[in-house]
């Protein structure tokens, strides 16, 4: 499946959605699982990543040293490199759409 996560404020979400359109078109035909705003909490995101072929994140990021840089999620959660390493299987393609990501 193609997993699309939108985590941005309202104005940024509109821009991120427009930026995501070409990538979504490229992957047409894949099952699309979209999580946005409050639905994009840590547990649902990680569950979808376990089976995702493509992971597309549209939003901001939090820069930190080492493996602690993260993608903010709903409910004050984050997704960082440690979460990805714990998955075992990772998506073949990852698209990050956002300022500074």
Secondary structure, 3 states (H helix, E strand, C coil): CEEEEEECCHHHHHHHHHHHHHHHHHCCCCCEEEEEHHHCCHHHHHHHHCCCCEEEEEECCECCCHHHCEEECCCCCEEEHHHHHCCCCCCCEEEEECCCC
